[in-house]
Amino acid sequence: MRRGDANLLISVPILDREVFAKLWELRVGRVNLYLLDTDIPENSAEDRLITAELYGGDLEMRMRQEIMLGIGGVKALTALGIRA
C-alpha cells in the first residue's frame, strides 16, 4: 500500500503477481463513493482491464474482479481508516 500526493495505491496478489489499484473518492450528495481503478502504469496491459468493465469477461476475469473488489476493498477502507 502506498500513499502519495493525494493518491492511494493498494496492491492485491493475483496469481503470481501483485496487481495495483488506485483509489478514487467521489462525493455523491452527502455520501463518499470509493472506486478502485487498475488502469494505471504500475500494471500490465492484461491487469489494467480488471476494472475496465463491470461484470464483463470470462470466468477468470470475473475471479480477478472479485479478488480486487474483496481484498482490495478491505485494504482501501483500512488505509482510509474506515472500520465496519
Backbone atoms as SQL, in Angstrom:
CREATE TABLE atoms (id INTEGER PRIMARY KEY, chain TEXT, resi INTEGER, resn TEXT, atom TEXT, x REAL, y REAL, z REAL);
INSERT INTO atoms VALUES
  (1, 'A', 1, 'MET', 'N', 0.846, -1.161, 0.000),
  (2, 'A', 1, 'MET', 'CA', 0.000, 0.000, 0.000),
  (3, 'A', 1, 'MET', 'C', 0.898, 1.232, 0.000),
  (4, 'A', 2, 'ARG', 'N', 0.621, 2.176, -0.887),
  (5, 'A', 2, 'ARG', 'CA', 1.434, 3.389, -0.970),
  (6, 'A', 2, 'ARG', 'C', 0.525, 4.593, -0.979),
  (7, 'A', 3, 'ARG', 'N', 0.916, 5.595, -0.218),
  (8, 'A', 3, 'ARG', 'CA', 0.151, 6.842, -0.203),
  (9, 'A', 3, 'ARG', 'C', 1.045, 7.928, -0.787),
  (10, 'A', 4, 'GLY', 'N', 0.577, 8.577, -1.831),
  (11, 'A', 4, 'GLY', 'CA', 1.333, 9.633, -2.482),
  (12, 'A', 4, 'GLY', 'C', 0.670, 10.975, -2.273),
  (13, 'A', 5, 'ASP', 'N', 0.818, 11.859, -3.234),
  (14, 'A', 5, 'ASP', 'CA', 0.288, 13.219, -3.146),
  (15, 'A', 5, 'ASP', 'C', -1.168, 13.214, -2.719),
  (16, 'A', 6, 'ALA', 'N', -2.042, 12.691, -3.209),
  (17, 'A', 6, 'ALA', 'CA', -3.420, 12.522, -2.786),
  (18, 'A', 6, 'ALA', 'C', -3.834, 11.208, -3.398),
  (19, 'A', 7, 'ASN', 'N', -2.869, 10.471, -3.831),
  (20, 'A', 7, 'ASN', 'CA', -3.135, 9.183, -4.460),
  (21, 'A', 7, 'ASN', 'C', -2.916, 8.074, -3.451),
  (22, 'A', 8, 'LEU', 'N', -3.790, 7.131, -3.483),
  (23, 'A', 8, 'LEU', 'CA', -3.635, 5.960, -2.637),
  (24, 'A', 8, 'LEU', 'C', -3.635, 4.754, -3.547),
  (25, 'A', 9, 'LEU', 'N', -2.564, 3.974, -3.504),
  (26, 'A', 9, 'LEU', 'CA', -2.476, 2.734, -4.262),
  (27, 'A', 9, 'LEU', 'C', -2.497, 1.575, -3.288),
  (28, 'A', 10, 'ILE', 'N', -3.302, 0.584, -3.619),
  (29, 'A', 10, 'ILE', 'CA', -3.278, -0.646, -2.840),
  (30, 'A', 10, 'ILE', 'C', -2.793, -1.747, -3.782),
  (31, 'A', 11, 'SER', 'N', -2.287, -2.814, -3.217),
  (32, 'A', 11, 'SER', 'CA', -1.875, -3.943, -4.049),
  (33, 'A', 11, 'SER', 'C', -2.544, -5.206, -3.538),
  (34, 'A', 12, 'VAL', 'N', -2.832, -6.082, -4.489),
  (35, 'A', 12, 'VAL', 'CA', -3.500, -7.341, -4.193),
  (36, 'A', 12, 'VAL', 'C', -2.769, -8.443, -4.949),
  (37, 'A', 13, 'PRO', 'N', -2.411, -9.541, -4.274),
  (38, 'A', 13, 'PRO', 'CA', -1.790, -10.651, -5.005),
  (39, 'A', 13, 'PRO', 'C', -2.849, -11.393, -5.829),
  (40, 'A', 14, 'ILE', 'N', -2.621, -11.461, -7.125),
  (41, 'A', 14, 'ILE', 'CA', -3.492, -12.216, -8.021),
  (42, 'A', 14, 'ILE', 'C', -2.590, -13.093, -8.876),
  (43, 'A', 15, 'LEU', 'N', -2.839, -14.385, -8.799),
  (44, 'A', 15, 'LEU', 'CA', -1.991, -15.390, -9.440),
  (45, 'A', 15, 'LEU', 'C', -0.567, -15.241, -8.914),
  (46, 'A', 16, 'ASP', 'N', 0.397, -14.975, -9.778),
  (47, 'A', 16, 'ASP', 'CA', 1.796, -14.937, -9.349),
  (48, 'A', 16, 'ASP', 'C', 2.361, -13.527, -9.292),
  (49, 'A', 17, 'ARG', 'N', 1.498, -12.518, -9.179),
  (50, 'A', 17, 'ARG', 'CA', 1.997, -11.140, -9.207),
  (51, 'A', 17, 'ARG', 'C', 1.138, -10.232, -8.334),
  (52, 'A', 18, 'GLU', 'N', 1.667, -9.049, -8.082),
  (53, 'A', 18, 'GLU', 'CA', 0.929, -8.006, -7.362),
  (54, 'A', 18, 'GLU', 'C', 0.219, -7.138, -8.393),
  (55, 'A', 19, 'VAL', 'N', -1.055, -6.916, -8.180),
  (56, 'A', 19, 'VAL', 'CA', -1.829, -6.033, -9.049),
  (57, 'A', 19, 'VAL', 'C', -2.176, -4.803, -8.220),
  (58, 'A', 20, 'PHE', 'N', -1.941, -3.634, -8.780),
  (59, 'A', 20, 'PHE', 'CA', -2.166, -2.379, -8.066),
  (60, 'A', 20, 'PHE', 'C', -3.481, -1.754, -8.503),
  (61, 'A', 21, 'ALA', 'N', -4.084, -1.023, -7.591),
  (62, 'A', 21, 'ALA', 'CA', -5.309, -0.268, -7.899),
  (63, 'A', 21, 'ALA', 'C', -5.210, 1.099, -7.250),
  (64, 'A', 22, 'LYS', 'N', -5.602, 2.103, -8.008),
  (65, 'A', 22, 'LYS', 'CA', -5.673, 3.468, -7.494),
  (66, 'A', 22, 'LYS', 'C', -7.054, 3.656, -6.888),
  (67, 'A', 23, 'LEU', 'N', -7.096, 4.324, -5.766),
  (68, 'A', 23, 'LEU', 'CA', -8.362, 4.602, -5.105),
  (69, 'A', 23, 'LEU', 'C', -8.837, 5.993, -5.503),
  (70, 'A', 24, 'TRP', 'N', -10.072, 6.065, -5.969),
  (71, 'A', 24, 'TRP', 'CA', -10.715, 7.328, -6.304),
  (72, 'A', 24, 'TRP', 'C', -11.821, 7.577, -5.296),
  (73, 'A', 25, 'GLU', 'N', -11.970, 8.815, -4.871),
  (74, 'A', 25, 'GLU', 'CA', -13.039, 9.186, -3.964),
  (75, 'A', 25, 'GLU', 'C', -13.916, 10.230, -4.652),
  (76, 'A', 26, 'LEU', 'N', -15.203, 9.940, -4.738),
  (77, 'A', 26, 'LEU', 'CA', -16.161, 10.861, -5.329),
  (78, 'A', 26, 'LEU', 'C', -17.208, 11.213, -4.289),
  (79, 'A', 27, 'ARG', 'N', -17.638, 12.426, -4.324),
  (80, 'A', 27, 'ARG', 'CA', -18.711, 12.872, -3.422),
  (81, 'A', 27, 'ARG', 'C', -20.017, 12.803, -4.207),
  (82, 'A', 28, 'VAL', 'N', -20.955, 11.997, -3.746),
  (83, 'A', 28, 'VAL', 'CA', -22.264, 11.842, -4.381),
  (84, 'A', 28, 'VAL', 'C', -23.298, 12.291, -3.359),
  (85, 'A', 29, 'GLY', 'N', -23.757, 13.511, -3.517),
  (86, 'A', 29, 'GLY', 'CA', -24.640, 14.074, -2.492),
  (87, 'A', 29, 'GLY', 'C', -23.874, 14.213, -1.188),
  (88, 'A', 30, 'ARG', 'N', -24.360, 13.564, -0.157),
  (89, 'A', 30, 'ARG', 'CA', -23.679, 13.596, 1.149),
  (90, 'A', 30, 'ARG', 'C', -22.869, 12.332, 1.416),
  (91, 'A', 31, 'VAL', 'N', -22.704, 11.513, 0.397),
  (92, 'A', 31, 'VAL', 'CA', -22.049, 10.215, 0.559),
  (93, 'A', 31, 'VAL', 'C', -20.728, 10.199, -0.197),
  (94, 'A', 32, 'ASN', 'N', -19.700, 9.612, 0.407),
  (95, 'A', 32, 'ASN', 'CA', -18.436, 9.387, -0.280),
  (96, 'A', 32, 'ASN', 'C', -18.498, 8.037, -0.987),
  (97, 'A', 33, 'LEU', 'N', -18.161, 8.036, -2.273),
  (98, 'A', 33, 'LEU', 'CA', -18.118, 6.818, -3.064),
  (99, 'A', 33, 'LEU', 'C', -16.657, 6.538, -3.385),
  (100, 'A', 34, 'TYR', 'N', -16.203, 5.325, -3.094),
  (101, 'A', 34, 'TYR', 'CA', -14.813, 4.947, -3.343),
  (102, 'A', 34, 'TYR', 'C', -14.770, 3.942, -4.486),
  (103, 'A', 35, 'LEU', 'N', -13.858, 4.187, -5.434),
  (104, 'A', 35, 'LEU', 'CA', -13.708, 3.325, -6.604),
  (105, 'A', 35, 'LEU', 'C', -12.269, 2.843, -6.694),
  (106, 'A', 36, 'LEU', 'N', -12.077, 1.624, -7.163),
  (107, 'A', 36, 'LEU', 'CA', -10.752, 1.072, -7.407),
  (108, 'A', 36, 'LEU', 'C', -10.518, 1.020, -8.910),
  (109, 'A', 37, 'ASP', 'N', -9.339, 1.463, -9.346),
  (110, 'A', 37, 'ASP', 'CA', -9.008, 1.559, -10.767),
  (111, 'A', 37, 'ASP', 'C', -7.677, 0.868, -11.030),
  (112, 'A', 38, 'THR', 'N', -7.696, -0.189, -11.840),
  (113, 'A', 38, 'THR', 'CA', -6.452, -0.899, -12.167),
  (114, 'A', 38, 'THR', 'C', -5.817, -0.405, -13.464),
  (115, 'A', 39, 'ASP', 'N', -6.420, 0.572, -14.126),
  (116, 'A', 39, 'ASP', 'CA', -5.873, 1.108, -15.378),
  (117, 'A', 39, 'ASP', 'C', -4.825, 2.178, -15.065),
  (118, 'A', 40, 'ILE', 'N', -3.698, 1.704, -14.527),
  (119, 'A', 40, 'ILE', 'CA', -2.608, 2.591, -14.103),
  (120, 'A', 40, 'ILE', 'C', -1.280, 2.021, -14.599),
  (121, 'A', 41, 'PRO', 'N', -0.257, 2.862, -14.728),
  (122, 'A', 41, 'PRO', 'CA', 1.034, 2.429, -15.302),
  (123, 'A', 41, 'PRO', 'C', 1.712, 1.279, -14.550),
  (124, 'A', 42, 'GLU', 'N', 1.428, 1.114, -13.280),
  (125, 'A', 42, 'GLU', 'CA', 2.085, 0.065, -12.493),
  (126, 'A', 42, 'GLU', 'C', 1.675, -1.348, -12.919),
  (127, 'A', 43, 'ASN', 'N', 0.582, -1.480, -13.656),
  (128, 'A', 43, 'ASN', 'CA', 0.064, -2.799, -14.033),
  (129, 'A', 43, 'ASN', 'C', 0.360, -3.151, -15.482),
  (130, 'A', 44, 'SER', 'N', 0.343, -4.450, -15.759),
  (131, 'A', 44, 'SER', 'CA', 0.476, -4.932, -17.134),
  (132, 'A', 44, 'SER', 'C', -0.798, -4.587, -17.902),
  (133, 'A', 45, 'ALA', 'N', -0.715, -4.670, -19.215),
  (134, 'A', 45, 'ALA', 'CA', -1.890, -4.390, -20.057),
  (135, 'A', 45, 'ALA', 'C', -3.053, -5.306, -19.680),
  (136, 'A', 46, 'GLU', 'N', -2.757, -6.547, -19.383),
  (137, 'A', 46, 'GLU', 'CA', -3.798, -7.509, -19.002),
  (138, 'A', 46, 'GLU', 'C', -4.480, -7.109, -17.692),
  (139, 'A', 47, 'ASP', 'N', -3.686, -6.705, -16.707),
  (140, 'A', 47, 'ASP', 'CA', -4.248, -6.352, -15.401),
  (141, 'A', 47, 'ASP', 'C', -4.971, -5.006, -15.419),
  (142, 'A', 48, 'ARG', 'N', -4.648, -4.149, -16.368),
  (143, 'A', 48, 'ARG', 'CA', -5.341, -2.861, -16.479),
  (144, 'A', 48, 'ARG', 'C', -6.812, -3.045, -16.837),
  (145, 'A', 49, 'LEU', 'N', -7.145, -4.195, -17.400),
  (146, 'A', 49, 'LEU', 'CA', -8.518, -4.453, -17.839),
  (147, 'A', 49, 'LEU', 'C', -9.441, -4.935, -16.714),
  (148, 'A', 50, 'ILE', 'N', -8.889, -5.232, -15.549),
  (149, 'A', 50, 'ILE', 'CA', -9.701, -5.798, -14.465),
  (150, 'A', 50, 'ILE', 'C', -10.875, -4.898, -14.111),
  (151, 'A', 51, 'THR', 'N', -10.658, -3.599, -14.054),
  (152, 'A', 51, 'THR', 'CA', -11.741, -2.692, -13.679),
  (153, 'A', 51, 'THR', 'C', -12.316, -1.933, -14.882),
  (154, 'A', 52, 'ALA', 'N', -12.000, -2.383, -16.086),
  (155, 'A', 52, 'ALA', 'CA', -12.467, -1.685, -17.287),
  (156, 'A', 52, 'ALA', 'C', -13.954, -1.876, -17.534),
  (157, 'A', 53, 'GLU', 'N', -14.501, -3.009, -17.139),
  (158, 'A', 53, 'GLU', 'CA', -15.893, -3.315, -17.424),
  (159, 'A', 53, 'GLU', 'C', -16.483, -4.083, -16.251),
  (160, 'A', 54, 'LEU', 'N', -17.597, -3.611, -15.756),
  (161, 'A', 54, 'LEU', 'CA', -18.255, -4.268, -14.635),
  (162, 'A', 54, 'LEU', 'C', -18.990, -5.509, -15.121),
  (163, 'A', 55, 'TYR', 'N', -18.769, -6.612, -14.447),
  (164, 'A', 55, 'TYR', 'CA', -19.416, -7.896, -14.769),
  (165, 'A', 55, 'TYR', 'C', -19.121, -8.364, -16.181),
  (166, 'A', 56, 'GLY', 'N', -17.961, -8.020, -16.701),
  (167, 'A', 56, 'GLY', 'CA', -17.622, -8.428, -18.054),
  (168, 'A', 56, 'GLY', 'C', -16.543, -9.483, -18.057),
  (169, 'A', 57, 'GLY', 'N', -16.371, -10.109, -19.192),
  (170, 'A', 57, 'GLY', 'CA', -15.289, -11.059, -19.361),
  (171, 'A', 57, 'GLY', 'C', -15.667, -12.479, -19.008),
  (172, 'A', 58, 'ASP', 'N', -14.670, -13.327, -19.081),
  (173, 'A', 58, 'ASP', 'CA', -14.871, -14.739, -18.796),
  (174, 'A', 58, 'ASP', 'C', -14.754, -15.010, -17.298),
  (175, 'A', 59, 'LEU', 'N', -14.823, -16.279, -16.930),
  (176, 'A', 59, 'LEU', 'CA', -14.789, -16.666, -15.520),
  (177, 'A', 59, 'LEU', 'C', -13.495, -16.216, -14.836),
  (178, 'A', 60, 'GLU', 'N', -12.365, -16.332, -15.534),
  (179, 'A', 60, 'GLU', 'CA', -11.090, -15.920, -14.946),
  (180, 'A', 60, 'GLU', 'C', -11.077, -14.417, -14.645),
  (181, 'A', 61, 'MET', 'N', -11.594, -13.609, -15.574),
  (182, 'A', 61, 'MET', 'CA', -11.640, -12.163, -15.347),
  (183, 'A', 61, 'MET', 'C', -12.573, -11.840, -14.188),
  (184, 'A', 62, 'ARG', 'N', -13.696, -12.521, -14.113),
  (185, 'A', 62, 'ARG', 'CA', -14.634, -12.302, -13.005),
  (186, 'A', 62, 'ARG', 'C', -13.968, -12.608, -11.667),
  (187, 'A', 63, 'MET', 'N', -13.174, -13.665, -11.615),
  (188, 'A', 63, 'MET', 'CA', -12.467, -14.004, -10.382),
  (189, 'A', 63, 'MET', 'C', -11.467, -12.906, -10.021),
  (190, 'A', 64, 'ARG', 'N', -10.752, -12.383, -11.000),
  (191, 'A', 64, 'ARG', 'CA', -9.812, -11.284, -10.753),
  (192, 'A', 64, 'ARG', 'C', -10.548, -10.059, -10.230),
  (193, 'A', 65, 'GLN', 'N', -11.711, -9.756, -10.822),
  (194, 'A', 65, 'GLN', 'CA', -12.505, -8.619, -10.369),
  (195, 'A', 65, 'GLN', 'C', -12.966, -8.812, -8.926),
  (196, 'A', 66, 'GLU', 'N', -13.436, -10.003, -8.608),
  (197, 'A', 66, 'GLU', 'CA', -13.933, -10.264, -7.258),
  (198, 'A', 66, 'GLU', 'C', -12.809, -10.235, -6.225),
  (199, 'A', 67, 'ILE', 'N', -11.632, -10.721, -6.598),
  (200, 'A', 67, 'ILE', 'CA', -10.472, -10.655, -5.699),
  (201, 'A', 67, 'ILE', 'C', -10.099, -9.194, -5.456),
  (202, 'A', 68, 'MET', 'N', -10.055, -8.409, -6.529),
  (203, 'A', 68, 'MET', 'CA', -9.691, -6.992, -6.382),
  (204, 'A', 68, 'MET', 'C', -10.729, -6.265, -5.528),
  (205, 'A', 69, 'LEU', 'N', -11.993, -6.503, -5.775),
  (206, 'A', 69, 'LEU', 'CA', -13.033, -5.827, -5.002),
  (207, 'A', 69, 'LEU', 'C', -13.022, -6.277, -3.543),
  (208, 'A', 70, 'GLY', 'N', -12.925, -7.568, -3.305),
  (209, 'A', 70, 'GLY', 'CA', -12.968, -8.078, -1.933),
  (210, 'A', 70, 'GLY', 'C', -11.734, -7.714, -1.122),
  (211, 'A', 71, 'ILE', 'N', -10.597, -8.215, -1.543),
  (212, 'A', 71, 'ILE', 'CA', -9.350, -7.973, -0.804),
  (213, 'A', 71, 'ILE', 'C', -8.921, -6.515, -0.941),
  (214, 'A', 72, 'GLY', 'N', -8.973, -5.996, -2.172),
  (215, 'A', 72, 'GLY', 'CA', -8.581, -4.601, -2.407),
  (216, 'A', 72, 'GLY', 'C', -9.499, -3.626, -1.698),
  (217, 'A', 73, 'GLY', 'N', -10.784, -3.931, -1.666),
  (218, 'A', 73, 'GLY', 'CA', -11.738, -3.063, -0.977),
  (219, 'A', 73, 'GLY', 'C', -11.461, -2.966, 0.509),
  (220, 'A', 74, 'VAL', 'N', -11.172, -4.096, 1.131),
  (221, 'A', 74, 'VAL', 'CA', -10.846, -4.093, 2.566),
  (222, 'A', 74, 'VAL', 'C', -9.557, -3.322, 2.813),
  (223, 'A', 75, 'LYS', 'N', -8.545, -3.540, 1.971),
  (224, 'A', 75, 'LYS', 'CA', -7.278, -2.809, 2.124),
  (225, 'A', 75, 'LYS', 'C', -7.473, -1.302, 1.959),
  (226, 'A', 76, 'ALA', 'N', -8.292, -0.914, 0.989),
  (227, 'A', 76, 'ALA', 'CA', -8.540, 0.517, 0.751),
  (228, 'A', 76, 'ALA', 'C', -9.254, 1.146, 1.944),
  (229, 'A', 77, 'LEU', 'N', -10.292, 0.497, 2.444),
  (230, 'A', 77, 'LEU', 'CA', -11.020, 1.036, 3.594),
  (231, 'A', 77, 'LEU', 'C', -10.134, 1.116, 4.826),
  (232, 'A', 78, 'THR', 'N', -9.305, 0.108, 5.028),
  (233, 'A', 78, 'THR', 'CA', -8.374, 0.117, 6.163),
  (234, 'A', 78, 'THR', 'C', -7.397, 1.289, 6.030),
  (235, 'A', 79, 'ALA', 'N', -6.859, 1.500, 4.815),
  (236, 'A', 79, 'ALA', 'CA', -5.915, 2.604, 4.594),
  (237, 'A', 79, 'ALA', 'C', -6.565, 3.958, 4.848),
  (238, 'A', 80, 'LEU', 'N', -7.871, 4.057, 4.599),
  (239, 'A', 80, 'LEU', 'CA', -8.590, 5.307, 4.829),
  (240, 'A', 80, 'LEU', 'C', -9.035, 5.457, 6.276),
  (241, 'A', 81, 'GLY', 'N', -8.825, 4.420, 7.071),
  (242, 'A', 81, 'GLY', 'CA', -9.225, 4.482, 8.479),
  (243, 'A', 81, 'GLY', 'C', -10.717, 4.240, 8.683),
  (244, 'A', 82, 'ILE', 'N', -11.353, 3.617, 7.704),
  (245, 'A', 82, 'ILE', 'CA', -12.784, 3.327, 7.798),
  (246, 'A', 82, 'ILE', 'C', -12.954, 1.903, 8.324),
  (247, 'A', 83, 'ARG', 'N', -13.711, 1.783, 9.399),
  (248, 'A', 83, 'ARG', 'CA', -13.938, 0.469, 10.002),
  (249, 'A', 83, 'ARG', 'C', -15.418, 0.144, 9.955),
  (250, 'A', 84, 'ALA', 'N', -15.713, -1.110, 9.714),
  (251, 'A', 84, 'ALA', 'CA', -17.121, -1.543, 9.655),
  (252, 'A', 84, 'ALA', 'C', -17.657, -1.838, 11.035);
